[in-house]
């Protein structure tokens, strides 16, 4: 986790720590969105069965797509930070090798 003092210092990134929170919030939003569409589709079944079925199907598929998109977005952000960490390690290794010569 991160310490409150990390908000005022620039030696450590806080995004990799809190990205999981944003991911779970996105999952919750996608679930609520899917449930809303599901209940809207059920309500539409009485007036227009075909439109109700399409609404139910599309709401479930869009909720699943939102979950996948949230995961891909979170992983992309984490990959960018890992690349930064690896480049820092390579730079540190190069600096240590230059000092030995």
N, C-alpha and C positions, 0 to 999 in steps of 0.2 A: 504494500500500500504506500501511499505517499504521506508525507508530513505536511502540516499547514505551512511550515517555513519554505517548502519547495515552491510555493506559489510566488515567492518573492526572490528566488534565486534562479539562475539560469544554467546551473551545472547539470541539471537532470530534467529530462522531459517528463511531463505528467500525462501526456496523451496516451501512451501505451498502458498506463495504469487505469485510466478511466474509460478506455474504449469499450471495455466489456459492459460497463454500465449503460453506455449508449446503445450497444448491441441489444441488450435485454429490453431496453425501452422501445427500440424499434420492433422487436419481436412482439412485445405487448401491444403496440399500436397496430401491427399487422393482424394480430389475433382479434382485437376489437373491431377492426375494419372488416375482417372476414365474418365475424358474428353479426355485425350490423347488416351486411349484404345478405347473409343467410336468412335473417329474420325478415328483411325487406322482400326477399324472394318468396318466402313462405306466405307473406301477406299478399303478394301479387298473384299467387297461385289461384286464389278464389276468383279474381277478375279475369286474368289471362294466364292460363296454365303454361303456355309455351314461353311467354315472357318471364314468368316466375321461375321456370326451370333454367332458363338462360341466365337469369340474375343469380340464382343459387350457384350454378356452375362457374360463372365468371367471378363471383366473389370468392369462392374457394380457391380457384386458380390464381387470382390476383393476390390473395393472402399468402399463398405458397411462394409466388414469385417475389413478393416483398421480403419474405424471410430469406430467400436465397440471395437477393440483392443486398440485404443488410449484412449477411455473412461475407459476401464478396467485398463489400465496401470496408468492413472492419478488417478483413485480412489484408486488403491492399494498404490500408493505413499502417498496420503493424509491419508489413513487409518493408515499407519505406523507412520506418524507424530501425528495423534490423539491418538494413543496408547501411544506414548511418553508423550503427554500432560496429559492423564489420569493417567499414572503411576506417573508423577510428582505431580499431585494433591493428589493421594493416599499417596505418600511419605510425602508430606507436612502435610496431615491430621494425619498421624502416628507420625510425629515429634511433632506436636502440642499436641497430646494426651499423648505423653511421657513426655512433659514438665509439664503437669498438675498434673502428679502423684508425 
